[in-house]
Amino acid sequence: MRACAIKLMQIEAFSVTPIGVVHSPFKDKRSAPRQPSVAVEAAGTVELYPDSRYEYGLQHLEEWSHIWVLFWFHLNTHWRPKVRPPRSAGKKGVFATRAPHRPNPIGMSAVRLDRIDGRVLYVRGLDIVDGSPVVDLKPYVPYADIVREAAPGWLEGRPDVADDVGPRYSVRWTEDAKTRLEWLEERHRIMLREDVERALALGSAPHPYRRIKRDGAFMRLALRDWRFRFVVDGQAVTVIDVSTGYRSRELNDPNSVPRAETSLDVHRAFVAKFG
């Protein structure tokens, strides 16, 4: 049999126009959950841009309990052919993963649709970073979208995959850690508790993706520009300390530039109070 050579035609680049934007509690990539199943109660909205055609296009969507949100990983500037997923000991080809660093950074999440008010969709189970452009919306159709014979690929046999189904660890705070946390909440409206508890409820194994590292006899979670030391006892995680993520020389330098949204003056006041 003679081999038949097929010429692969290169299609010219084309543009995609966002139809709306996601409003979520996750302000950066580090705080966003890995999968919607991890954040079943995380609430937010999908707001479509002003266009009467979009409002017409939403008709009858409220009849579905869940929808697919196709969005753009707008914070990514490059892609990698191989990545290391959180559940893998080594690198995998990007097309064999759900990693956000892709040639075309398109994301898809199945979320619960609570209600629609005009051009705003109220959803739960959200795992998308705030401000992500929305490319499309589709209903989640159970008989078509659930493939019961699907193989788990390289995740087969991994016991820690259960971490992505929901919280496994209870999270507690010592009185000292709670005092520091409440000071940030009450004095500066810096709300960290929910993000910390969501991250630690999934487990404590160090991994670059989750910014958990060993800190002497303890473990340390880095969340934006704050640090949380904790210990693990069985299925309980206890946060024992809350501290700034800045070194003394950075806080003492008047020309230092903050790495996150919190003013350096807040960190200086925090250190002055708690040491």
C-alpha positions in Angstrom: 0.0 0.0 0.0 1.4 3.3 -1.0 1.7 5.9 1.7 -0.5 9.0 1.1 1.2 12.3 2.0 -1.3 14.8 3.4 -0.3 18.4 3.3 -1.1 20.1 6.6 -2.3 23.6 5.9 -1.4 26.4 8.3 -4.4 28.4 9.3 -3.8 32.1 9.8 -4.1 33.5 13.3 -7.5 34.7 14.2 -8.9 36.8 17.1 -11.3 35.9 19.9 -13.5 38.7 21.3 -14.4 38.3 25.1 -18.1 38.5 25.9 -17.7 39.3 29.5 -15.6 39.0 32.7 -15.4 36.9 35.8 -15.7 38.4 39.3 -14.4 36.0 41.9 -12.8 36.0 45.4 -9.5 34.8 43.9 -7.3 37.9 43.2 -4.3 36.0 42.0 -3.2 32.7 40.5 -1.8 31.3 43.8 -5.1 31.7 45.7 -7.3 30.1 43.0 -8.2 26.4 43.6 -6.9 23.7 41.2 -10.4 22.5 40.2 -14.0 23.6 40.7 -14.6 20.5 42.9 -12.2 22.0 45.5 -14.2 25.2 45.8 -17.8 24.0 45.8 -19.0 27.0 47.8 -16.8 29.6 46.3 -19.3 32.2 44.8 -18.9 34.8 42.2 -20.4 36.2 39.0 -19.9 36.1 35.3 -20.8 39.5 33.9 -21.4 39.9 30.2 -20.6 43.1 28.4 -23.5 45.4 27.5 -25.0 44.0 24.3 -28.6 43.1 23.8 -27.6 40.1 21.7 -25.9 38.6 24.8 -29.0 39.0 26.9 -31.0 37.3 24.2 -28.4 34.6 24.1 -28.9 33.9 27.8 -32.5 33.0 27.4 -33.3 29.5 28.7 -29.8 29.0 30.2 -31.3 29.3 33.7 -33.0 26.0 33.1 -29.7 24.3 33.5 -28.2 23.7 37.0 -24.5 23.8 35.7 -22.7 25.5 32.9 -19.3 25.5 31.2 -17.4 28.7 31.4 -14.7 29.1 28.8 -12.3 31.8 29.7 -8.8 33.2 29.0 -5.9 32.7 31.4 -5.1 36.4 31.0 -2.3 36.5 33.6 -0.1 34.0 31.6 2.4 35.5 29.1 4.1 32.3 27.8 3.5 28.6 27.5 5.5 25.5 28.3 5.6 22.2 26.3 6.2 20.3 29.6 4.8 21.1 33.0 4.8 19.5 36.5 1.2 19.1 37.7 0.5 19.1 41.4 -0.3 15.3 41.4 2.8 14.3 39.3 6.3 13.5 40.5 7.7 14.5 37.1 6.9 16.7 34.1 4.2 15.8 31.7 3.4 17.1 28.2 1.1 20.2 28.6 -1.6 18.6 26.4 -1.8 15.7 28.9 -2.5 18.1 31.8 -5.0 20.9 32.8 -2.1 23.4 33.3 -2.9 27.0 32.4 0.4 27.6 30.5 -0.8 26.6 27.0 -0.2 27.7 23.4 -3.7 29.3 23.5 -4.4 29.9 27.2 -8.1 28.8 27.2 -9.6 27.5 30.4 -12.8 25.7 31.0 -14.7 25.2 34.3 -18.0 23.6 35.1 -19.8 25.7 37.7 -23.2 25.7 39.4 -25.6 28.3 38.1 -27.7 29.8 40.9 -29.5 32.5 39.0 -29.3 35.1 36.2 -30.1 38.8 36.6 -29.9 40.6 33.3 -26.4 40.2 32.0 -25.0 38.8 35.3 -24.8 35.1 36.1 -24.4 34.1 39.8 -22.4 31.0 40.1 -20.8 28.7 42.7 -17.9 26.2 42.5 -15.8 28.9 41.0 -12.1 28.3 40.5 -11.3 31.2 38.1 -9.1 34.2 38.9 -10.9 37.5 39.2 -10.9 39.6 36.0 -10.5 36.6 33.7 -12.1 37.4 30.2 -15.0 35.1 29.3 -14.9 33.6 25.8 -18.1 31.5 25.8 -20.8 29.9 27.9 -22.4 26.5 27.3 -24.8 24.3 29.3 -23.4 21.3 31.2 -25.3 18.4 29.6 -25.0 15.3 31.9 -25.7 12.6 29.4 -23.2 14.1 26.9 -20.5 15.5 29.3 -20.1 12.5 31.6 -18.0 9.7 30.0 -18.3 6.8 32.4 -15.7 4.7 30.6 -13.1 7.4 30.7 -9.6 6.3 31.9 -7.8 8.4 34.5 -4.5 8.5 32.6 -1.4 9.0 34.6 -3.5 9.8 37.7 -4.6 6.2 38.0 -3.6 4.7 41.4 -2.7 8.0 42.9 -4.3 8.1 46.4 -3.8 11.8 46.8 -6.2 12.5 43.9 -8.9 12.4 46.6 -7.4 15.7 47.9 -9.1 17.5 44.9 -12.6 16.1 45.8 -12.9 18.2 49.0 -11.3 19.1 52.3 -9.6 16.3 54.2 -8.0 18.3 57.0 -9.6 20.4 59.7 -7.9 23.8 60.1 -7.4 25.3 63.6 -5.7 28.5 64.8 -3.8 29.1 68.0 -4.9 32.1 70.1 -1.8 34.1 69.1 -2.3 33.3 65.3 -6.0 34.2 65.6 -5.2 37.5 67.3 -2.9 38.5 64.5 -5.4 37.4 61.9 -8.2 39.4 63.5 -6.0 42.5 63.8 -5.5 42.4 60.0 -9.2 41.9 59.5 -10.5 44.5 61.8 -7.9 47.2 61.4 -7.1 46.9 57.7 -9.9 44.8 56.2 -7.3 42.2 55.0 -9.3 39.0 54.8 -7.0 36.0 54.7 -8.7 33.3 56.8 -10.8 31.8 54.0 -7.9 31.5 51.5 -5.6 30.0 54.2 -8.1 27.4 55.4 -9.0 26.5 51.8 -5.3 25.9 51.0 -4.5 23.9 54.2 -7.7 21.8 54.1 -6.3 20.1 51.0 -3.2 18.8 52.7 0.2 19.9 53.7 2.7 18.2 51.3 5.2 20.7 50.0 4.8 21.6 46.4 5.9 24.7 44.4 2.3 25.0 43.0 0.9 25.6 46.5 3.8 27.5 48.0 4.2 25.3 51.1 7.7 24.7 52.4 9.4 23.3 55.4 10.4 25.8 58.0 12.5 24.0 60.6 10.3 21.8 62.6 7.2 23.4 61.1 5.6 24.0 57.7 5.0 27.4 56.1 2.4 28.5 53.7 3.0 31.7 51.6 -0.1 33.5 50.6 0.5 36.7 48.7 2.8 38.8 51.0 1.9 37.0 54.3 3.3 33.8 55.8 1.6 31.2 58.0 3.5 28.6 60.0 1.6 25.5 60.9 1.9 21.9 62.2 0.0 18.8 61.2 -1.3 16.2 63.7 -3.3 13.4 62.1 -6.1 15.1 60.1 -5.8 18.4 61.8 -3.7 21.4 60.7 -3.0 24.1 63.3 -1.8 27.5 62.3 0.6 28.7 65.0 1.9 31.9 63.6 1.1 34.7 61.1 3.9 36.9 59.9 4.9 39.3 57.2 6.6 38.0 54.0 9.1 41.0 54.0 12.5 41.0 55.5 13.5 43.7 57.9 15.7 45.5 55.4 12.8 45.7 53.0 10.5 47.2 55.6 13.2 49.7 56.7 14.0 50.8 53.2 11.7 53.8 52.3 12.2 53.0 48.6 10.9 49.4 48.8 8.0 48.6 46.5 5.2 46.3 47.7 5.0 42.9 46.0 1.2 42.6 46.5 -1.8 44.9 47.0 -1.1 45.5 50.7 0.7 48.7 51.6 4.1 48.3 53.2 2.9 50.6 56.0 0.5 47.8 57.1 3.4 45.4 57.3 5.5 47.9 59.3 2.6 48.4 61.7 2.1 44.7 62.0 5.8 44.1 62.9 5.7 47.0 65.3 2.8 45.4 67.2 3.6 41.8 67.0 7.4 41.7 66.4 
